[in-house]
Amino acid sequence: MESSEDILRELAFAIDSEIELPSRAPLSKPKPGEPEPVELPQPQAQPRSGPALPQGLEPDEATLFTCLKPVERMHIDVLCRTLDWDSARVSQTLLMLEIKGMIRQWPGMTYTHI
């Protein structure tokens, strides 16, 4: 390995759309005999089943709240990719929902709704 690009290629790490690369081109050409970089699928928001949304939520809060589940912890980076929001917007919305007592933060920056 000669550079950080080699490490990313080895880990098959997909760079988020927050980092602008021209047409999501590979970081560099793979060397002969190396596998092609792998493009990881983007997670899709799943509609929440169960009780209706709580009243009094702002539009961003309601959107984020519907992505969370009561038993499955979701990492903040997954929320950013799922919602296609920047990390500041997700962090702000998570904080407001946490202050309102509607979600819980778990170790490792993961979240569930209550």
C-alpha positions as CSV (number, residue, x, y, z in Angstrom):
1,M,0.0,0.0,0.0
2,E,1.3,3.3,-1.0
3,S,-1.4,5.8,-0.2
4,S,-4.8,6.4,1.6
5,E,-6.5,5.6,-1.8
6,D,-5.0,2.1,-1.6
7,I,-6.4,1.6,1.8
8,L,-9.9,2.8,0.8
9,R,-9.8,0.5,-2.3
10,E,-8.7,-2.5,-0.1
11,L,-11.6,-1.8,2.3
12,A,-14.0,-1.3,-0.6
13,F,-15.1,1.9,1.1
14,A,-17.6,4.0,-0.8
15,I,-17.1,7.7,-0.3
16,D,-20.3,9.6,0.7
17,S,-21.8,12.1,-1.6
18,E,-20.8,14.8,0.9
19,I,-17.3,14.6,-0.6
20,E,-17.5,15.9,-4.2
21,L,-15.7,13.7,-6.6
22,P,-16.2,14.2,-10.3
23,S,-19.0,11.7,-11.4
24,R,-18.1,9.4,-8.5
25,A,-15.1,8.2,-10.4
26,P,-12.7,5.7,-8.8
27,L,-10.0,7.3,-6.7
28,S,-7.3,5.9,-9.0
29,K,-7.0,3.1,-11.5
30,P,-6.5,-0.3,-9.9
31,K,-3.2,-1.9,-10.4
32,P,-3.0,-5.0,-12.6
33,G,-4.4,-8.0,-10.7
34,E,-6.3,-5.9,-8.2
35,P,-10.1,-6.1,-8.0
36,E,-12.2,-3.1,-9.2
37,P,-13.5,-0.8,-6.4
38,V,-16.9,-1.8,-5.1
39,E,-19.8,0.7,-5.0
40,L,-21.8,0.0,-1.8
41,P,-25.6,0.4,-2.1
42,Q,-27.2,3.4,-0.5
43,P,-29.7,2.5,2.3
44,Q,-33.3,3.4,1.6
45,A,-35.6,5.0,4.2
46,Q,-38.2,2.5,5.4
47,P,-41.6,3.7,6.5
48,R,-42.2,3.2,10.2
49,S,-44.9,0.9,11.3
50,G,-46.7,1.2,14.5
51,P,-48.3,4.2,16.3
52,A,-48.9,7.5,14.6
53,L,-46.3,10.2,14.7
54,P,-46.3,12.4,17.8
55,Q,-47.9,15.8,17.5
56,G,-46.0,19.0,17.4
57,L,-43.0,17.8,15.4
58,E,-41.2,20.1,12.9
59,P,-41.0,18.7,9.3
60,D,-37.3,17.6,9.7
61,E,-38.0,16.0,13.1
62,A,-41.0,14.0,11.7
63,T,-38.9,12.9,8.7
64,L,-36.0,11.7,10.8
65,F,-38.3,10.2,13.4
66,T,-39.9,7.9,10.8
67,C,-36.5,6.5,9.9
68,L,-35.9,5.3,13.5
69,K,-37.3,2.2,15.1
70,P,-37.8,1.4,18.8
71,V,-35.5,-1.7,18.8
72,E,-33.1,-1.3,15.9
73,R,-30.3,1.1,16.6
74,M,-29.4,3.4,13.7
75,H,-26.0,5.1,13.4
76,I,-25.9,8.8,12.7
77,D,-23.9,8.2,9.4
78,V,-26.6,5.8,8.2
79,L,-29.2,8.5,8.9
80,C,-27.2,11.0,6.9
81,R,-27.0,8.7,3.9
82,T,-30.6,7.5,4.2
83,L,-32.0,11.1,4.4
84,D,-29.4,12.6,2.1
85,W,-28.8,15.3,4.7
86,D,-25.5,16.8,5.9
87,S,-24.3,15.8,9.3
88,A,-25.0,19.2,10.9
89,R,-28.7,19.0,9.9
90,V,-29.0,15.4,11.2
91,S,-27.2,16.2,14.5
92,Q,-29.4,19.3,15.1
93,T,-32.6,17.3,14.5
94,L,-31.4,14.4,16.7
95,L,-30.6,16.8,19.5
96,M,-34.1,18.5,19.3
97,L,-35.8,15.0,19.3
98,E,-33.6,13.9,22.3
99,I,-34.5,17.1,24.2
100,K,-38.2,16.5,23.5
101,G,-37.7,13.0,25.0
102,M,-38.7,11.2,21.8
103,I,-35.4,9.4,20.9
104,R,-32.6,7.9,22.8
105,Q,-28.9,8.1,22.0
106,W,-26.9,4.9,22.6
107,P,-23.2,4.4,22.8
108,G,-21.5,4.7,19.4
109,M,-23.7,7.5,18.1
110,T,-26.6,5.2,17.5
111,Y,-30.2,6.1,18.0
112,T,-33.7,4.6,18.6
113,H,-37.0,6.2,19.2
114,I,-38.7,5.8,22.5
